[in-house]
Amino acid sequence: MLKYRVAEEYTADTRVRPSHAITLADIENVTVRKGIDLWQQMRGSNVMPSRAQMSPRQLSGILRNTVLVRALLNGEEFEMRIVGDAVVQAQGTSLQGMTMAEIDLVLPGHGSQLRKGYGWTYRKAAPGAYRGWYVREADGRSMYHESVVLPLGDDGRTVDHILVVGVYARQPGETLR
């Protein structure tokens, strides 16, 4: 298997499978790998690094491909705190500052889908990795992605934030980085 693909290689011709879980070791994109490597370095012997350790300065090379999500109500709700430019382009709108319930009001079902993935990471206090085509039912917007969902917590064990790092391709020949 080809490792460390660049985002340009993820085009509509890559319709291998719908979005599905993969292992961290299966991540191929350089940008997403950098996010994983930084997360692993910062966590040290802890289950996860703190939110403060994953500062914008630390994330500077991949910031446009990140989302910082704050866990609310013991993981029952989540709020998009920071949303990088590449993610805004892929989503077609900025979801920054919105909870999953608020996203559902604008894009029915999308916030619920995100809540499900974030909830898994919150409950397990473990990273998740995903790849494939995602079609947003609310508006039919589709994109190919490779992404990781990484837990963060001030005590190194309890999740209070989630860091998402991803790359996206939307249309044949159109790449989002």
Secondary structure, DSSP 8 states (H G I E B T S, - for coil): ---S--GGG-SGGG--SBSEEE-GGG---HHHHHHHHHHHHHHTTSSS--TTTS-TTTTTTTGGGEEEEEEEGGGTEEEEEEE-HHHHHHHTS--TT-BHHHHHHHSTTHHHHHHHHHHHHHHHTS-EEEEEEEE-TTT--EEEEEEEEEEE-TTSSS-SEEEEEEEEE-STT-EE-
